[in-house]
Amino acid sequence: MAEGERRAMPVHVLPDGATMAYADAGAGSPLLLVHGWAANGGFFQDLSARLAAHHRVLTVTLRGHPGASRGAAPLTIETLADDIVHFAAALDLDGVIGLGWSMGAMALWAAAPKLGPRLAGLVVEDMAPRLVNDDIWRDGLAGGYARADVAATLAEIEADWPAYVARFAPRMFAPSLRERRPDLVEWAQAEMSNADPEAMAALWASMAAQDFRGALTRIDAPMLVISGADSQVYPDGATAFVAHTAPRGERAVIAGAGHVPHLEAPDAFFKEIEAFVRNTERRPDLRSGGAVS
């Protein structure tokens, strides 16, 4: 458990009746942690506890994922973005830094224009702006994943979800980490197996349809892009593109980590986040044109 206050606010009710589970810990400048596909807010438990020593940390579990309900709205990246915007408005979060891991980054990219001045910065954890590859874009999912492969993925998800997770979950981690921490891999696989395959198929289809390459140029908030040097999910060029395309992007690559550096290299990841938050808080307030204090 983190030092500091922990407030029990288990669910946020969304306009269509869906519930977003969340934890609210610590005090100070707000950080919003948004998990990846088929995961849940518990994947950030250790990071949240450390960050909560100096910040208010809000860790959500998105609709359609274990611990939250689906609701009536379509399960798309756009819906998840609207949910984040509604959550931030309901809690009156101001000057929030959003951290999106994998799919969570896509949801935050889509939410950024609607969050407007509420958003002080973004942290992107190992995510590409486009999943599918083609003759021009080769920095989507590893292995040359193409538009023609999406239907097969959806069929695999719906046919045998536990088997799909058993193949996918280990690949999230660097090979060296899998050898050192098989318990962590097993934990992640068990957590992801609890997800609803129908919901995951819908969200995968939506992710595969996204292309944020142009949208990144219009996100003016400071953006830190963190990736693992040994990621087997996205190639190095994916996160390099995001950092170089965002107007105020910067990049950090963590040695020995894969797709989940916040779990694989927690100390290095935490240091990157703390440094980014400090630097962001020192920057001018673009909303008021104020000077750095």
WOPEWO-V830924 format. One record per backbone hydrogen bond with DSSP energy under -0.5 kcal/mol. CO is the residue of the C=O (numbers start at 1). NH is the residue of the N-H. E is the energy in kcal/mol with one decimal. If there is no record, write none. Layout:
co=CO nh=NH e=E
co=CO nh=NH e=E
This chain:
co=5 nh=26 e=-3.7
co=6 nh=8 e=-0.5
co=7 nh=9 e=-1.0
co=7 nh=24 e=-0.9
co=10 nh=22 e=-1.7
co=12 nh=20 e=-2.9
co=14 nh=17 e=-2.3
co=18 nh=14 e=-3.3
co=19 nh=21 e=-0.6
co=19 nh=69 e=-1.2
co=20 nh=12 e=-2.2
co=21 nh=61 e=-3.2
co=23 nh=59 e=-2.2
co=24 nh=7 e=-2.3
co=25 nh=57 e=-3.4
co=29 nh=56 e=-1.3
co=30 nh=97 e=-2.0
co=31 nh=33 e=-0.6
co=31 nh=58 e=-3.2
co=32 nh=34 e=-0.5
co=32 nh=99 e=-3.4
co=33 nh=35 e=-0.5
co=33 nh=60 e=-1.8
co=34 nh=101 e=-2.5
co=36 nh=39 e=-1.7
co=40 nh=43 e=-1.9
co=41 nh=44 e=-2.0
co=42 nh=45 e=-1.6
co=44 nh=48 e=-3.2
co=45 nh=49 e=-2.0
co=46 nh=50 e=-1.7
co=47 nh=51 e=-2.6
co=48 nh=52 e=-2.4
co=50 nh=53 e=-1.2
co=51 nh=54 e=-1.9
co=51 nh=55 e=-1.3
co=52 nh=27 e=-0.5
co=55 nh=57 e=-0.6
co=56 nh=31 e=-2.7
co=56 nh=58 e=-0.5
co=57 nh=25 e=-2.5
co=57 nh=59 e=-0.6
co=58 nh=33 e=-2.9
co=58 nh=60 e=-0.6
co=59 nh=23 e=-2.0
co=60 nh=35 e=-0.5
co=61 nh=21 e=-0.8
co=62 nh=65 e=-1.6
co=64 nh=196 e=-0.6
co=65 nh=68 e=-2.4
co=69 nh=64 e=-0.7
co=74 nh=76 e=-1.5
co=76 nh=80 e=-2.1
co=77 nh=81 e=-2.3
co=78 nh=82 e=-2.2
co=79 nh=83 e=-2.3
co=80 nh=84 e=-2.1
co=81 nh=85 e=-2.2
co=82 nh=86 e=-2.5
co=83 nh=87 e=-2.5
co=84 nh=88 e=-2.6
co=85 nh=89 e=-2.2
co=86 nh=90 e=-2.6
co=87 nh=91 e=-2.0
co=88 nh=93 e=-2.7
co=89 nh=92 e=-0.9
co=96 nh=98 e=-0.6
co=96 nh=120 e=-3.1
co=96 nh=121 e=-1.2
co=97 nh=32 e=-2.5
co=98 nh=100 e=-0.5
co=98 nh=123 e=-2.9
co=99 nh=34 e=-3.2
co=99 nh=101 e=-0.6
co=100 nh=102 e=-0.6
co=100 nh=125 e=-2.8
co=101 nh=104 e=-2.5
co=102 nh=105 e=-1.7
co=102 nh=106 e=-1.1
co=103 nh=107 e=-2.2
co=104 nh=108 e=-1.9
co=105 nh=109 e=-2.7
co=106 nh=110 e=-2.4
co=107 nh=111 e=-1.6
co=108 nh=112 e=-2.0
co=109 nh=113 e=-0.6
co=111 nh=114 e=-0.9
co=111 nh=115 e=-2.2
co=112 nh=116 e=-1.8
co=115 nh=118 e=-2.1
co=116 nh=119 e=-1.7
co=118 nh=96 e=-2.6
co=118 nh=120 e=-0.6
co=120 nh=222 e=-0.6
co=121 nh=98 e=-2.2
co=122 nh=224 e=-2.7
co=123 nh=100 e=-2.8
co=123 nh=125 e=-0.5
co=124 nh=126 e=-0.8
co=124 nh=226 e=-3.3
co=125 nh=102 e=-2.5
co=129 nh=212 e=-2.5
co=131 nh=141 e=-2.9
co=133 nh=147 e=-0.6
co=136 nh=138 e=-0.7
co=137 nh=134 e=-2.7
co=140 nh=235 e=-0.8
co=141 nh=144 e=-0.6
co=141 nh=145 e=-0.9
co=145 nh=133 e=-3.3
co=146 nh=149 e=-1.8
co=147 nh=150 e=-1.2
co=149 nh=153 e=-1.9
co=150 nh=154 e=-2.5
co=151 nh=155 e=-2.1
co=152 nh=156 e=-2.3
co=153 nh=157 e=-2.5
co=154 nh=158 e=-2.2
co=155 nh=159 e=-2.0
co=156 nh=160 e=-2.1
co=160 nh=164 e=-2.1
co=161 nh=165 e=-2.7
co=162 nh=166 e=-2.2
co=163 nh=167 e=-1.2
co=164 nh=167 e=-0.5
co=164 nh=168 e=-2.5
co=165 nh=169 e=-2.9
co=167 nh=171 e=-0.6
co=168 nh=171 e=-0.7
co=168 nh=172 e=-0.6
co=169 nh=172 e=-1.5
co=170 nh=173 e=-1.5
co=171 nh=232 e=-0.6
co=172 nh=259 e=-2.4
co=172 nh=260 e=-0.7
co=174 nh=177 e=-0.5
co=174 nh=178 e=-2.2
co=175 nh=179 e=-1.4
co=176 nh=180 e=-1.8
co=177 nh=181 e=-3.4
co=181 nh=184 e=-0.7
co=181 nh=185 e=-1.5
co=182 nh=186 e=-2.5
co=183 nh=187 e=-2.2
co=184 nh=188 e=-2.4
co=185 nh=189 e=-2.4
co=186 nh=190 e=-2.3
co=187 nh=191 e=-2.5
co=188 nh=192 e=-2.5
co=189 nh=193 e=-1.8
co=190 nh=194 e=-0.6
co=191 nh=194 e=-1.2
co=192 nh=195 e=-1.6
co=195 nh=197 e=-0.6
co=196 nh=200 e=-2.5
co=197 nh=201 e=-2.5
co=198 nh=202 e=-1.8
co=199 nh=203 e=-2.2
co=200 nh=204 e=-2.5
co=201 nh=205 e=-2.4
co=202 nh=206 e=-1.8
co=203 nh=207 e=-2.8
co=204 nh=208 e=-2.7
co=205 nh=209 e=-0.8
co=206 nh=209 e=-0.7
co=206 nh=210 e=-0.5
co=207 nh=210 e=-1.4
co=212 nh=216 e=-2.2
co=214 nh=217 e=-1.1
co=215 nh=218 e=-1.8
co=216 nh=219 e=-1.3
co=216 nh=247 e=-0.6
co=218 nh=220 e=-0.9
co=222 nh=122 e=-2.6
co=223 nh=225 e=-0.6
co=223 nh=250 e=-2.3
co=224 nh=124 e=-3.1
co=224 nh=226 e=-0.6
co=225 nh=252 e=-2.7
co=226 nh=126 e=-3.0
co=227 nh=254 e=-2.9
co=228 nh=231 e=-1.6
co=233 nh=142 e=-2.7
co=235 nh=238 e=-1.6
co=235 nh=239 e=-0.8
co=236 nh=240 e=-1.9
co=237 nh=241 e=-2.1
co=238 nh=242 e=-1.8
co=239 nh=243 e=-2.4
co=240 nh=244 e=-2.2
co=241 nh=245 e=-2.0
co=242 nh=246 e=-2.4
co=246 nh=249 e=-1.7
co=248 nh=223 e=-2.1
co=250 nh=225 e=-2.7
co=252 nh=227 e=-2.0
co=253 nh=255 e=-0.6
co=254 nh=229 e=-2.6
co=254 nh=257 e=-1.3
co=257 nh=230 e=-3.0
co=258 nh=228 e=-0.7
co=260 nh=263 e=-1.9
co=260 nh=264 e=-2.3
co=261 nh=265 e=-2.4
co=265 nh=269 e=-2.5
co=266 nh=270 e=-2.5
co=267 nh=271 e=-2.2
co=268 nh=272 e=-1.8
co=269 nh=273 e=-2.2
co=270 nh=274 e=-2.7
co=271 nh=275 e=-2.2
co=272 nh=276 e=-2.2
co=273 nh=277 e=-2.7
co=274 nh=278 e=-2.4
co=275 nh=279 e=-2.4
co=276 nh=280 e=-2.6
co=277 nh=281 e=-2.3
co=278 nh=282 e=-1.1
co=279 nh=283 e=-0.8
co=280 nh=283 e=-0.7
co=284 nh=286 e=-1.1
co=285 nh=288 e=-1.0
co=285 nh=289 e=-1.7
co=285 nh=290 e=-1.2
